[in-house]
Amino acid sequence: MADKNTIVTHHADGTTTTEVVDWTPEQLAAHAEAKALAWKDSRINEYPPYADYLDGIVKGDDAQVQKYINDCLAVKAKYPKEEE
């Protein structure tokens, strides 16, 4: 017996779409796991390069180091961890 589930997708342009799917329990579990980890991939793709941080450390440029930290925190805020 398949489980029905409603999937709501939030798009970057601010729109959302809703889809009703009829999945097996295994498919539903796989989807839930992928969704729970999606924030990680999003963060990885937008974090600034580590070289920016290391360059600031080597040069002793506190402003550059702080900019790197602020950029990382902005990415974390943009893609929060999904709560179970």
mmCIF file of the N, C-alpha and C atoms, coordinates in Angstrom:
data_MODEL
# 
_entry.id   MODEL 
# 
loop_
_atom_site.group_PDB 
_atom_site.id 
_atom_site.type_symbol 
_atom_site.label_atom_id 
_atom_site.label_alt_id 
_atom_site.label_comp_id 
_atom_site.label_asym_id 
_atom_site.label_entity_id 
_atom_site.label_seq_id 
_atom_site.pdbx_PDB_ins_code 
_atom_site.Cartn_x 
_atom_site.Cartn_y 
_atom_site.Cartn_z 
_atom_site.occupancy 
_atom_site.B_iso_or_equiv 
_atom_site.pdbx_formal_charge 
_atom_site.auth_seq_id 
_atom_site.auth_comp_id 
_atom_site.auth_asym_id 
_atom_site.auth_atom_id 
_atom_site.pdbx_PDB_model_num 
ATOM 1   N N  . MET A 1 1  ? 0.838  -1.179 0.000  1.00 0.00 ? 1  MET A N  1 
ATOM 2   C CA . MET A 1 1  ? 0.000  0.000  0.000  1.00 0.00 ? 1  MET A CA 1 
ATOM 3   C C  . MET A 1 1  ? 0.882  1.242  0.000  1.00 0.00 ? 1  MET A C  1 
ATOM 4   N N  . ALA A 1 2  ? 0.596  2.165  -0.857 1.00 0.00 ? 2  ALA A N  1 
ATOM 5   C CA . ALA A 1 2  ? 1.401  3.378  -0.989 1.00 0.00 ? 2  ALA A CA 1 
ATOM 6   C C  . ALA A 1 2  ? 0.880  4.466  -0.054 1.00 0.00 ? 2  ALA A C  1 
ATOM 7   N N  . ASP A 1 3  ? 1.797  5.333  0.366  1.00 0.00 ? 3  ASP A N  1 
ATOM 8   C CA . ASP A 1 3  ? 1.440  6.458  1.221  1.00 0.00 ? 3  ASP A CA 1 
ATOM 9   C C  . ASP A 1 3  ? 1.280  7.710  0.373  1.00 0.00 ? 3  ASP A C  1 
ATOM 10  N N  . LYS A 1 4  ? 0.282  8.525  0.706  1.00 0.00 ? 4  LYS A N  1 
ATOM 11  C CA . LYS A 1 4  ? 0.113  9.799  0.027  1.00 0.00 ? 4  LYS A CA 1 
ATOM 12  C C  . LYS A 1 4  ? 0.828  10.860 0.847  1.00 0.00 ? 4  LYS A C  1 
ATOM 13  N N  . ASN A 1 5  ? 1.452  11.772 0.148  1.00 0.00 ? 5  ASN A N  1 
ATOM 14  C CA . ASN A 1 5  ? 2.193  12.822 0.811  1.00 0.00 ? 5  ASN A CA 1 
ATOM 15  C C  . ASN A 1 5  ? 2.072  14.091 -0.012 1.00 0.00 ? 5  ASN A C  1 
ATOM 16  N N  . THR A 1 6  ? 2.031  15.214 0.661  1.00 0.00 ? 6  THR A N  1 
ATOM 17  C CA . THR A 1 6  ? 2.018  16.502 -0.018 1.00 0.00 ? 6  THR A CA 1 
ATOM 18  C C  . THR A 1 6  ? 3.407  17.094 0.090  1.00 0.00 ? 6  THR A C  1 
ATOM 19  N N  . ILE A 1 7  ? 3.957  17.473 -1.042 1.00 0.00 ? 7  ILE A N  1 
ATOM 20  C CA . ILE A 1 7  ? 5.281  18.080 -1.077 1.00 0.00 ? 7  ILE A CA 1 
ATOM 21  C C  . ILE A 1 7  ? 5.114  19.543 -1.434 1.00 0.00 ? 7  ILE A C  1 
ATOM 22  N N  . VAL A 1 8  ? 5.617  20.404 -0.575 1.00 0.00 ? 8  VAL A N  1 
ATOM 23  C CA . VAL A 1 8  ? 5.606  21.843 -0.829 1.00 0.00 ? 8  VAL A CA 1 
ATOM 24  C C  . VAL A 1 8  ? 7.043  22.245 -1.120 1.00 0.00 ? 8  VAL A C  1 
ATOM 25  N N  . THR A 1 9  ? 7.274  22.855 -2.280 1.00 0.00 ? 9  THR A N  1 
ATOM 26  C CA . THR A 1 9  ? 8.609  23.277 -2.679 1.00 0.00 ? 9  THR A CA 1 
ATOM 27  C C  . THR A 1 9  ? 8.653  24.798 -2.700 1.00 0.00 ? 9  THR A C  1 
ATOM 28  N N  . HIS A 1 10 ? 9.624  25.367 -1.995 1.00 0.00 ? 10 HIS A N  1 
ATOM 29  C CA . HIS A 1 10 ? 9.832  26.818 -1.968 1.00 0.00 ? 10 HIS A CA 1 
ATOM 30  C C  . HIS A 1 10 ? 10.949 27.141 -2.955 1.00 0.00 ? 10 HIS A C  1 
ATOM 31  N N  . HIS A 1 11 ? 10.637 27.950 -3.934 1.00 0.00 ? 11 HIS A N  1 
ATOM 32  C CA . HIS A 1 11 ? 11.592 28.282 -4.986 1.00 0.00 ? 11 HIS A CA 1 
ATOM 33  C C  . HIS A 1 11 ? 12.332 29.578 -4.667 1.00 0.00 ? 11 HIS A C  1 
ATOM 34  N N  . ALA A 1 12 ? 13.510 29.729 -5.275 1.00 0.00 ? 12 ALA A N  1 
ATOM 35  C CA . ALA A 1 12 ? 14.350 30.904 -5.028 1.00 0.00 ? 12 ALA A CA 1 
ATOM 36  C C  . ALA A 1 12 ? 13.651 32.208 -5.397 1.00 0.00 ? 12 ALA A C  1 
ATOM 37  N N  . ASP A 1 13 ? 12.721 32.163 -6.343 1.00 0.00 ? 13 ASP A N  1 
ATOM 38  C CA . ASP A 1 13 ? 12.036 33.391 -6.761 1.00 0.00 ? 13 ASP A CA 1 
ATOM 39  C C  . ASP A 1 13 ? 10.883 33.771 -5.836 1.00 0.00 ? 13 ASP A C  1 
ATOM 40  N N  . GLY A 1 14 ? 10.718 33.023 -4.732 1.00 0.00 ? 14 GLY A N  1 
ATOM 41  C CA . GLY A 1 14 ? 9.686  33.338 -3.759 1.00 0.00 ? 14 GLY A CA 1 
ATOM 42  C C  . GLY A 1 14 ? 8.370  32.606 -3.963 1.00 0.00 ? 14 GLY A C  1 
ATOM 43  N N  . THR A 1 15 ? 8.240  31.872 -5.061 1.00 0.00 ? 15 THR A N  1 
ATOM 44  C CA . THR A 1 15 ? 7.015  31.131 -5.308 1.00 0.00 ? 15 THR A CA 1 
ATOM 45  C C  . THR A 1 15 ? 7.095  29.754 -4.641 1.00 0.00 ? 15 THR A C  1 
ATOM 46  N N  . THR A 1 16 ? 5.940  29.130 -4.487 1.00 0.00 ? 16 THR A N  1 
ATOM 47  C CA . THR A 1 16 ? 5.896  27.764 -3.967 1.00 0.00 ? 16 THR A CA 1 
ATOM 48  C C  . THR A 1 16 ? 4.999  26.924 -4.865 1.00 0.00 ? 16 THR A C  1 
ATOM 49  N N  . THR A 1 17 ? 5.312  25.650 -4.910 1.00 0.00 ? 17 THR A N  1 
ATOM 50  C CA . THR A 1 17 ? 4.462  24.702 -5.626 1.00 0.00 ? 17 THR A CA 1 
ATOM 51  C C  . THR A 1 17 ? 4.109  23.575 -4.664 1.00 0.00 ? 17 THR A C  1 
ATOM 52  N N  . THR A 1 18 ? 2.936  23.031 -4.854 1.00 0.00 ? 18 THR A N  1 
ATOM 53  C CA . THR A 1 18 ? 2.463  21.924 -4.022 1.00 0.00 ? 18 THR A CA 1 
ATOM 54  C C  . THR A 1 18 ? 2.127  20.755 -4.931 1.00 0.00 ? 18 THR A C  1 
ATOM 55  N N  . GLU A 1 19 ? 2.567  19.574 -4.530 1.00 0.00 ? 19 GLU A N  1 
ATOM 56  C CA . GLU A 1 19 ? 2.351  18.369 -5.326 1.00 0.00 ? 19 GLU A CA 1 
ATOM 57  C C  . GLU A 1 19 ? 1.944  17.234 -4.391 1.00 0.00 ? 19 GLU A C  1 
ATOM 58  N N  . VAL A 1 20 ? 0.920  16.512 -4.774 1.00 0.00 ? 20 VAL A N  1 
ATOM 59  C CA . VAL A 1 20 ? 0.509  15.331 -4.017 1.00 0.00 ? 20 VAL A CA 1 
ATOM 60  C C  . VAL A 1 20 ? 1.085  14.116 -4.730 1.00 0.00 ? 20 VAL A C  1 
ATOM 61  N N  . VAL A 1 21 ? 1.841  13.314 -3.987 1.00 0.00 ? 21 VAL A N  1 
ATOM 62  C CA . VAL A 1 21 ? 2.476  12.136 -4.564 1.00 0.00 ? 21 VAL A CA 1 
ATOM 63  C C  . VAL A 1 21 ? 1.971  10.885 -3.867 1.00 0.00 ? 21 VAL A C  1 
ATOM 64  N N  . ASP A 1 22 ? 2.044  9.784  -4.558 1.00 0.00 ? 22 ASP A N  1 
ATOM 65  C CA . ASP A 1 22 ? 1.609  8.499  -4.032 1.00 0.00 ? 22 ASP A CA 1 
ATOM 66  C C  . ASP A 1 22 ? 2.832  7.585  -4.023 1.00 0.00 ? 22 ASP A C  1 
ATOM 67  N N  . TRP A 1 23 ? 3.532  7.551  -2.881 1.00 0.00 ? 23 TRP A N  1 
ATOM 68  C CA . TRP A 1 23 ? 4.792  6.840  -2.780 1.00 0.00 ? 23 TRP A CA 1 
ATOM 69  C C  . TRP A 1 23 ? 4.684  5.614  -1.882 1.00 0.00 ? 23 TRP A C  1 
ATOM 70  N N  . THR A 1 24 ? 5.615  4.700  -2.111 1.00 0.00 ? 24 THR A N  1 
ATOM 71  C CA . THR A 1 24 ? 5.763  3.566  -1.200 1.00 0.00 ? 24 THR A CA 1 
ATOM 72  C C  . THR A 1 24 ? 6.431  4.091  0.077  1.00 0.00 ? 24 THR A C  1 
ATOM 73  N N  . PRO A 1 25 ? 6.353  3.357  1.175  1.00 0.00 ? 25 PRO A N  1 
ATOM 74  C CA . PRO A 1 25 ? 7.031  3.796  2.401  1.00 0.00 ? 25 PRO A CA 1 
ATOM 75  C C  . PRO A 1 25 ? 8.543  3.986  2.201  1.00 0.00 ? 25 PRO A C  1 
ATOM 76  N N  . GLU A 1 26 ? 9.162  3.173  1.372  1.00 0.00 ? 26 GLU A N  1 
ATOM 77  C CA . GLU A 1 26 ? 10.597 3.298  1.116  1.00 0.00 ? 26 GLU A CA 1 
ATOM 78  C C  . GLU A 1 26 ? 10.905 4.595  0.381  1.00 0.00 ? 26 GLU A C  1 
ATOM 79  N N  . GLN A 1 27 ? 10.077 4.924  -0.617 1.00 0.00 ? 27 GLN A N  1 
ATOM 80  C CA . GLN A 1 27 ? 10.280 6.168  -1.353 1.00 0.00 ? 27 GLN A CA 1 
ATOM 81  C C  . GLN A 1 27 ? 10.065 7.377  -0.445 1.00 0.00 ? 27 GLN A C  1 
ATOM 82  N N  . LEU A 1 28 ? 9.072  7.295  0.407  1.00 0.00 ? 28 LEU A N  1 
ATOM 83  C CA . LEU A 1 28 ? 8.770  8.373  1.341  1.00 0.00 ? 28 LEU A CA 1 
ATOM 84  C C  . LEU A 1 28 ? 9.940  8.590  2.300  1.00 0.00 ? 28 LEU A C  1 
ATOM 85  N N  . ALA A 1 29 ? 10.524 7.515  2.789  1.00 0.00 ? 29 ALA A N  1 
ATOM 86  C CA . ALA A 1 29 ? 11.664 7.614  3.699  1.00 0.00 ? 29 ALA A CA 1 
ATOM 87  C C  . ALA A 1 29 ? 12.876 8.213  2.993  1.00 0.00 ? 29 ALA A C  1 
ATOM 88  N N  . ALA A 1 30 ? 13.116 7.810  1.756  1.00 0.00 ? 30 ALA A N  1 
ATOM 89  C CA . ALA A 1 30 ? 14.249 8.342  0.991  1.00 0.00 ? 30 ALA A CA 1 
ATOM 90  C C  . ALA A 1 30 ? 14.069 9.831  0.736  1.00 0.00 ? 30 ALA A C  1 
ATOM 91  N N  . HIS A 1 31 ? 12.838 10.234 0.419  1.00 0.00 ? 31 HIS A N  1 
ATOM 92  C CA . HIS A 1 31 ? 12.566 11.656 0.191  1.00 0.00 ? 31 HIS A CA 1 
ATOM 93  C C  . HIS A 1 31 ? 12.783 12.463 1.471  1.00 0.00 ? 31 HIS A C  1 
ATOM 94  N N  . ALA A 1 32 ? 12.312 11.945 2.586  1.00 0.00 ? 32 ALA A N  1 
ATOM 95  C CA . ALA A 1 32 ? 12.472 12.641 3.863  1.00 0.00 ? 32 ALA A CA 1 
ATOM 96  C C  . ALA A 1 32 ? 13.949 12.801 4.216  1.00 0.00 ? 32 ALA A C  1 
ATOM 97  N N  . GLU A 1 33 ? 14.743 11.775 3.960  1.00 0.00 ? 33 GLU A N  1 
ATOM 98  C CA . GLU A 1 33 ? 16.176 11.855 4.248  1.00 0.00 ? 33 GLU A CA 1 
ATOM 99  C C  . GLU A 1 33 ? 16.850 12.888 3.358  1.00 0.00 ? 33 GLU A C  1 
ATOM 100 N N  . ALA A 1 34 ? 16.519 12.884 2.074  1.00 0.00 ? 34 ALA A N  1 
ATOM 101 C CA . ALA A 1 34 ? 17.106 13.854 1.147  1.00 0.00 ? 34 ALA A CA 1 
ATOM 102 C C  . ALA A 1 34 ? 16.729 15.276 1.540  1.00 0.00 ? 34 ALA A C  1 
ATOM 103 N N  . LYS A 1 35 ? 15.486 15.479 1.919  1.00 0.00 ? 35 LYS A N  1 
ATOM 104 C CA . LYS A 1 35 ? 15.023 16.809 2.318  1.00 0.00 ? 35 LYS A CA 1 
ATOM 105 C C  . LYS A 1 35 ? 15.747 17.273 3.584  1.00 0.00 ? 35 LYS A C  1 
ATOM 106 N N  . ALA A 1 36 ? 15.936 16.357 4.510  1.00 0.00 ? 36 ALA A N  1 
ATOM 107 C CA . ALA A 1 36 ? 16.598 16.701 5.762  1.00 0.00 ? 36 ALA A CA 1 
ATOM 108 C C  . ALA A 1 36 ? 18.045 17.128 5.551  1.00 0.00 ? 36 ALA A C  1 
ATOM 109 N N  . LEU A 1 37 ? 18.670 16.651 4.487  1.00 0.00 ? 37 LEU A N  1 
ATOM 110 C CA . LEU A 1 37 ? 20.076 16.979 4.220  1.00 0.00 ? 37 LEU A CA 1 
ATOM 111 C C  . LEU A 1 37 ? 20.261 18.059 3.158  1.00 0.00 ? 37 LEU A C  1 
ATOM 112 N N  . ALA A 1 38 ? 19.181 18.560 2.584  1.00 0.00 ? 38 ALA A N  1 
ATOM 113 C CA . ALA A 1 38 ? 19.276 19.532 1.491  1.00 0.00 ? 38 ALA A CA 1 
ATOM 114 C C  . ALA A 1 38 ? 19.977 20.819 1.917  1.00 0.00 ? 38 ALA A C  1 
ATOM 115 N N  . TRP A 1 39 ? 19.800 21.229 3.158  1.00 0.00 ? 39 TRP A N  1 
ATOM 116 C CA . TRP A 1 39 ? 20.436 22.458 3.623  1.00 0.00 ? 39 TRP A CA 1 
ATOM 117 C C  . TRP A 1 39 ? 21.955 22.360 3.534  1.00 0.00 ? 39 TRP A C  1 
ATOM 118 N N  . LYS A 1 40 ? 22.509 21.163 3.728  1.00 0.00 ? 40 LYS A N  1 
ATOM 119 C CA . LYS A 1 40 ? 23.967 21.000 3.662  1.00 0.00 ? 40 LYS A CA 1 
ATOM 120 C C  . LYS A 1 40 ? 24.496 21.315 2.274  1.00 0.00 ? 40 LYS A C  1 
ATOM 121 N N  . ASP A 1 41 ? 23.870 20.741 1.255  1.00 0.00 ? 41 ASP A N  1 
ATOM 122 C CA . ASP A 1 41 ? 24.320 20.988 -0.115 1.00 0.00 ? 41 ASP A CA 1 
ATOM 123 C C  . ASP A 1 41 ? 24.178 22.455 -0.485 1.00 0.00 ? 41 ASP A C  1 
ATOM 124 N N  . SER A 1 42 ? 23.085 23.069 -0.066 1.00 0.00 ? 42 SER A N  1 
ATOM 125 C CA . SER A 1 42 ? 22.873 24.481 -0.359 1.00 0.00 ? 42 SER A CA 1 
ATOM 126 C C  . SER A 1 42 ? 23.964 25.337 0.276  1.00 0.00 ? 42 SER A C  1 
ATOM 127 N N  . ARG A 1 43 ? 24.296 25.032 1.526  1.00 0.00 ? 43 ARG A N  1 
ATOM 128 C CA . ARG A 1 43 ? 25.351 25.787 2.200  1.00 0.00 ? 43 ARG A CA 1 
ATOM 129 C C  . ARG A 1 43 ? 26.703 25.587 1.514  1.00 0.00 ? 43 ARG A C  1 
ATOM 130 N N  . ILE A 1 44 ? 27.029 24.342 1.216  1.00 0.00 ? 44 ILE A N  1 
ATOM 131 C CA . ILE A 1 44 ? 28.324 24.039 0.599  1.00 0.00 ? 44 ILE A CA 1 
ATOM 132 C C  . ILE A 1 44 ? 28.507 24.824 -0.695 1.00 0.00 ? 44 ILE A C  1 
ATOM 133 N N  . ASN A 1 45 ? 27.446 24.938 -1.464 1.00 0.00 ? 45 ASN A N  1 
ATOM 134 C CA . ASN A 1 45 ? 27.533 25.633 -2.749 1.00 0.00 ? 45 ASN A CA 1 
ATOM 135 C C  . ASN A 1 45 ? 27.686 27.147 -2.618 1.00 0.00 ? 45 ASN A C  1 
ATOM 136 N N  . GLU A 1 46 ? 27.351 27.710 -1.464 1.00 0.00 ? 46 GLU A N  1 
ATOM 137 C CA . GLU A 1 46 ? 27.399 29.168 -1.318 1.00 0.00 ? 46 GLU A CA 1 
ATOM 138 C C  . GLU A 1 46 ? 28.426 29.683 -0.322 1.00 0.00 ? 46 GLU A C  1 
ATOM 139 N N  . TYR A 1 47 ? 29.038 28.798 0.466  1.00 0.00 ? 47 TYR A N  1 
ATOM 140 C CA . TYR A 1 47 ? 30.069 29.282 1.383  1.00 0.00 ? 47 TYR A CA 1 
ATOM 141 C C  . TYR A 1 47 ? 31.204 29.922 0.592  1.00 0.00 ? 47 TYR A C  1 
ATOM 142 N N  . PRO A 1 48 ? 31.826 30.960 1.151  1.00 0.00 ? 48 PRO A N  1 
ATOM 143 C CA . PRO A 1 48 ? 32.990 31.544 0.477  1.00 0.00 ? 48 PRO A CA 1 
ATOM 144 C C  . PRO A 1 48 ? 34.168 30.566 0.537  1.00 0.00 ? 48 PRO A C  1 
ATOM 145 N N  . PRO A 1 49 ? 35.143 30.724 -0.346 1.00 0.00 ? 49 PRO A N  1 
ATOM 146 C CA . PRO A 1 49 ? 36.292 29.812 -0.342 1.00 0.00 ? 49 PRO A CA 1 
ATOM 147 C C  . PRO A 1 49 ? 37.124 29.953 0.946  1.00 0.00 ? 49 PRO A C  1 
ATOM 148 N N  . TYR A 1 50 ? 37.618 28.822 1.438  1.00 0.00 ? 50 TYR A N  1 
ATOM 149 C CA . TYR A 1 50 ? 38.461 28.837 2.637  1.00 0.00 ? 50 TYR A CA 1 
ATOM 150 C C  . TYR A 1 50 ? 39.685 29.732 2.449  1.00 0.00 ? 50 TYR A C  1 
ATOM 151 N N  . ALA A 1 51 ? 40.156 29.839 1.216  1.00 0.00 ? 51 ALA A N  1 
ATOM 152 C CA . ALA A 1 51 ? 41.344 30.645 0.931  1.00 0.00 ? 51 ALA A CA 1 
ATOM 153 C C  . ALA A 1 51 ? 41.145 32.089 1.377  1.00 0.00 ? 51 ALA A C  1 
ATOM 154 N N  . ASP A 1 52 ? 39.922 32.598 1.315  1.00 0.00 ? 52 ASP A N  1 
ATOM 155 C CA . ASP A 1 52 ? 39.672 33.976 1.760  1.00 0.00 ? 52 ASP A CA 1 
ATOM 156 C C  . ASP A 1 52 ? 39.989 34.122 3.248  1.00 0.00 ? 52 ASP A C  1 
ATOM 157 N N  . TYR A 1 53 ? 39.574 33.143 4.030  1.00 0.00 ? 53 TYR A N  1 
ATOM 158 C CA . TYR A 1 53 ? 39.836 33.153 5.472  1.00 0.00 ? 53 TYR A CA 1 
ATOM 159 C C  . TYR A 1 53 ? 41.330 33.018 5.755  1.00 0.00 ? 53 TYR A C  1 
ATOM 160 N N  . LEU A 1 54 ? 41.948 32.032 5.122  1.00 0.00 ? 54 LEU A N  1 
ATOM 161 C CA . LEU A 1 54 ? 43.372 31.793 5.365  1.00 0.00 ? 54 LEU A CA 1 
ATOM 162 C C  . LEU A 1 54 ? 44.222 32.977 4.933  1.00 0.00 ? 54 LEU A C  1 
ATOM 163 N N  . ASP A 1 55 ? 43.866 33.613 3.826  1.00 0.00 ? 55 ASP A N  1 
ATOM 164 C CA . ASP A 1 55 ? 44.593 34.788 3.359  1.00 0.00 ? 55 ASP A CA 1 
ATOM 165 C C  . ASP A 1 55 ? 44.509 35.902 4.402  1.00 0.00 ? 55 ASP A C  1 
ATOM 166 N N  . GLY A 1 56 ? 43.337 36.084 4.980  1.00 0.00 ? 56 GLY A N  1 
ATOM 167 C CA . GLY A 1 56 ? 43.178 37.097 6.012  1.00 0.00 ? 56 GLY A CA 1 
ATOM 168 C C  . GLY A 1 56 ? 43.994 36.794 7.257  1.00 0.00 ? 56 GLY A C  1 
ATOM 169 N N  . ILE A 1 57 ? 44.066 35.523 7.625  1.00 0.00 ? 57 ILE A N  1 
ATOM 170 C CA . ILE A 1 57 ? 44.870 35.112 8.790  1.00 0.00 ? 57 ILE A CA 1 
ATOM 171 C C  . ILE A 1 57 ? 46.350 35.390 8.531  1.00 0.00 ? 57 ILE A C  1 
ATOM 172 N N  . VAL A 1 58 ? 46.825 34.970 7.366  1.00 0.00 ? 58 VAL A N  1 
ATOM 173 C CA . VAL A 1 58 ? 48.248 35.139 7.041  1.00 0.00 ? 58 VAL A CA 1 
ATOM 174 C C  . VAL A 1 58 ? 48.628 36.613 7.007  1.00 0.00 ? 58 VAL A C  1 
ATOM 175 N N  . LYS A 1 59 ? 47.760 37.438 6.448  1.00 0.00 ? 59 LYS A N  1 
ATOM 176 C CA . LYS A 1 59 ? 48.044 38.871 6.346  1.00 0.00 ? 59 LYS A CA 1 
ATOM 177 C C  . LYS A 1 59 ? 47.757 39.621 7.647  1.00 0.00 ? 59 LYS A C  1 
ATOM 178 N N  . GLY A 1 60 ? 47.110 38.955 8.600  1.00 0.00 ? 60 GLY A N  1 
ATOM 179 C CA . GLY A 1 60 ? 46.737 39.633 9.829  1.00 0.00 ? 60 GLY A CA 1 
ATOM 180 C C  . GLY A 1 60 ? 45.636 40.661 9.600  1.00 0.00 ? 60 GLY A C  1 
ATOM 181 N N  . ASP A 1 61 ? 44.806 40.421 8.577  1.00 0.00 ? 61 ASP A N  1 
ATOM 182 C CA . ASP A 1 61 ? 43.738 41.343 8.199  1.00 0.00 ? 61 ASP A CA 1 
ATOM 183 C C  . ASP A 1 61 ? 42.446 40.943 8.910  1.00 0.00 ? 61 ASP A C  1 
ATOM 184 N N  . ASP A 1 62 ? 42.211 41.552 10.077 1.00 0.00 ? 62 ASP A N  1 
ATOM 185 C CA . ASP A 1 62 ? 41.043 41.202 10.881 1.00 0.00 ? 62 ASP A CA 1 
ATOM 186 C C  . ASP A 1 62 ? 39.737 41.490 10.143 1.00 0.00 ? 62 ASP A C  1 
ATOM 187 N N  . ALA A 1 63 ? 39.708 42.541 9.339  1.00 0.00 ? 63 ALA A N  1 
ATOM 188 C CA . ALA A 1 63 ? 38.494 42.876 8.590  1.00 0.00 ? 63 ALA A CA 1 
ATOM 189 C C  . ALA A 1 63 ? 38.169 41.778 7.569  1.00 0.00 ? 63 ALA A C  1 
ATOM 190 N N  . GLN A 1 64 ? 39.192 41.250 6.911  1.00 0.00 ? 64 GLN A N  1 
ATOM 191 C CA . GLN A 1 64 ? 38.978 40.186 5.931  1.00 0.00 ? 64 GLN A CA 1 
ATOM 192 C C  . GLN A 1 64 ? 38.489 38.911 6.616  1.00 0.00 ? 64 GLN A C  1 
ATOM 193 N N  . VAL A 1 65 ? 39.068 38.604 7.759  1.00 0.00 ? 65 VAL A N  1 
ATOM 194 C CA . VAL A 1 65 ? 38.646 37.424 8.526  1.00 0.00 ? 65 VAL A CA 1 
ATOM 195 C C  . VAL A 1 65 ? 37.203 37.599 8.973  1.00 0.00 ? 65 VAL A C  1 
ATOM 196 N N  . GLN A 1 66 ? 36.858 38.775 9.478  1.00 0.00 ? 66 GLN A N  1 
ATOM 197 C CA . GLN A 1 66 ? 35.495 39.019 9.930  1.00 0.00 ? 66 GLN A CA 1 
ATOM 198 C C  . GLN A 1 66 ? 34.509 38.974 8.774  1.00 0.00 ? 66 GLN A C  1 
ATOM 199 N N  . LYS A 1 67 ? 34.912 39.460 7.595  1.00 0.00 ? 67 LYS A N  1 
ATOM 200 C CA . LYS A 1 67 ? 34.041 39.389 6.412  1.00 0.00 ? 67 LYS A CA 1 
ATOM 201 C C  . LYS A 1 67 ? 33.754 37.925 6.070  1.00 0.00 ? 67 LYS A C  1 
ATOM 202 N N  . TYR A 1 68 ? 34.773 37.085 6.123  1.00 0.00 ? 68 TYR A N  1 
ATOM 203 C CA . TYR A 1 68 ? 34.582 35.656 5.851  1.00 0.00 ? 68 TYR A CA 1 
ATOM 204 C C  . TYR A 1 68 ? 33.577 35.061 6.846  1.00 0.00 ? 68 TYR A C  1 
ATOM 205 N N  . ILE A 1 69 ? 33.749 35.379 8.114  1.00 0.00 ? 69 ILE A N  1 
ATOM 206 C CA . ILE A 1 69 ? 32.846 34.857 9.143  1.00 0.00 ? 69 ILE A CA 1 
ATOM 207 C C  . ILE A 1 69 ? 31.424 35.353 8.891  1.00 0.00 ? 69 ILE A C  1 
ATOM 208 N N  . ASN A 1 70 ? 31.284 36.639 8.605  1.00 0.00 ? 70 ASN A N  1 
ATOM 209 C CA . ASN A 1 70 ? 29.953 37.206 8.344  1.00 0.00 ? 70 ASN A CA 1 
ATOM 210 C C  . ASN A 1 70 ? 29.300 36.565 7.124  1.00 0.00 ? 70 ASN A C  1 
ATOM 211 N N  . ASP A 1 71 ? 30.090 36.328 6.075  1.00 0.00 ? 71 ASP A N  1 
ATOM 212 C CA . ASP A 1 71 ? 29.552 35.679 4.867  1.00 0.00 ? 71 ASP A CA 1 
ATOM 213 C C  . ASP A 1 71 ? 29.070 34.267 5.180  1.00 0.00 ? 71 ASP A C  1 
ATOM 214 N N  . CYS A 1 72 ? 29.839 33.532 5.998  1.00 0.00 ? 72 CYS A N  1 
ATOM 215 C CA . CYS A 1 72 ? 29.428 32.178 6.391  1.00 0.00 ? 72 CYS A CA 1 
ATOM 216 C C  . CYS A 1 72 ? 28.143 32.211 7.211  1.00 0.00 ? 72 CYS A C  1 
ATOM 217 N N  . LEU A 1 73 ? 28.044 33.149 8.137  1.00 0.00 ? 73 LEU A N  1 
ATOM 218 C CA . LEU A 1 73 ? 26.844 33.256 8.961  1.00 0.00 ? 73 LEU A CA 1 
ATOM 219 C C  . LEU A 1 73 ? 25.616 33.618 8.126  1.00 0.00 ? 73 LEU A C  1 
ATOM 220 N N  . ALA A 1 74 ? 25.816 34.426 7.097  1.00 0.00 ? 74 ALA A N  1 
ATOM 221 C CA . ALA A 1 74 ? 24.697 34.781 6.205  1.00 0.00 ? 74 ALA A CA 1 
ATOM 222 C C  . ALA A 1 74 ? 24.200 33.554 5.450  1.00 0.00 ? 74 ALA A C  1 
ATOM 223 N N  . VAL A 1 75 ? 25.122 32.700 5.023  1.00 0.00 ? 75 VAL A N  1 
ATOM 224 C CA . VAL A 1 75 ? 24.732 31.471 4.328  1.00 0.00 ? 75 VAL A CA 1 
ATOM 225 C C  . VAL A 1 75 ? 23.977 30.554 5.293  1.00 0.00 ? 75 VAL A C  1 
ATOM 226 N N  . LYS A 1 76 ? 24.466 30.445 6.519  1.00 0.00 ? 76 LYS A N  1 
ATOM 227 C CA . LYS A 1 76 ? 23.780 29.613 7.519  1.00 0.00 ? 76 LYS A CA 1 
ATOM 228 C C  . LYS A 1 76 ? 22.358 30.124 7.775  1.00 0.00 ? 76 LYS A C  1 
ATOM 229 N N  . ALA A 1 77 ? 22.196 31.443 7.816  1.00 0.00 ? 77 ALA A N  1 
ATOM 230 C CA . ALA A 1 77 ? 20.864 32.014 8.041  1.00 0.00 ? 77 ALA A CA 1 
ATOM 231 C C  . ALA A 1 77 ? 19.950 31.783 6.836  1.00 0.00 ? 77 ALA A C  1 
ATOM 232 N N  . LYS A 1 78 ? 20.533 31.829 5.647  1.00 0.00 ? 78 LYS A N  1 
ATOM 233 C CA . LYS A 1 78 ? 19.750 31.631 4.424  1.00 0.00 ? 78 LYS A CA 1 
ATOM 234 C C  . LYS A 1 78 ? 19.261 30.193 4.305  1.00 0.00 ? 78 LYS A C  1 
ATOM 235 N N  . TYR A 1 79 ? 20.083 29.233 4.752  1.00 0.00 ? 79 TYR A N  1 
ATOM 236 C CA . TYR A 1 79 ? 19.751 27.811 4.668  1.00 0.00 ? 79 TYR A CA 1 
ATOM 237 C C  . TYR A 1 79 ? 19.812 27.182 6.052  1.00 0.00 ? 79 TYR A C  1 
ATOM 238 N N  . PRO A 1 80 ? 18.803 27.430 6.904  1.00 0.00 ? 80 PRO A N  1 
ATOM 239 C CA . PRO A 1 80 ? 18.831 26.841 8.248  1.00 0.00 ? 80 PRO A CA 1 
ATOM 240 C C  . PRO A 1 80 ? 18.679 25.334 8.215  1.00 0.00 ? 80 PRO A C  1 
ATOM 241 N N  . LYS A 1 81 ? 19.153 24.691 9.241  1.00 0.00 ? 81 LYS A N  1 
ATOM 242 C CA . LYS A 1 81 ? 18.982 23.244 9.367  1.00 0.00 ? 81 LYS A CA 1 
ATOM 243 C C  . LYS A 1 81 ? 17.498 22.945 9.490  1.00 0.00 ? 81 LYS A C  1 
ATOM 244 N N  . GLU A 1 82 ? 17.069 21.879 8.824  1.00 0.00 ? 82 GLU A N  1 
ATOM 245 C CA . GLU A 1 82 ? 15.680 21.453 8.933  1.00 0.00 ? 82 GLU A CA 1 
ATOM 246 C C  . GLU A 1 82 ? 15.478 20.762 10.261 1.00 0.00 ? 82 GLU A C  1 
ATOM 247 N N  . GLU A 1 83 ? 14.485 21.179 10.995 1.00 0.00 ? 83 GLU A N  1 
ATOM 248 C CA . GLU A 1 83 ? 14.169 20.538 12.269 1.00 0.00 ? 83 GLU A CA 1 
ATOM 249 C C  . GLU A 1 83 ? 13.273 19.347 12.016 1.00 0.00 ? 83 GLU A C  1 
ATOM 250 N N  . GLU A 1 84 ? 13.505 18.288 12.733 1.00 0.00 ? 84 GLU A N  1 
ATOM 251 C CA . GLU A 1 84 ? 12.716 17.067 12.584 1.00 0.00 ? 84 GLU A CA 1 
ATOM 252 C C  . GLU A 1 84 ? 11.327 17.269 13.105 1.00 0.00 ? 84 GLU A C  1 
# 
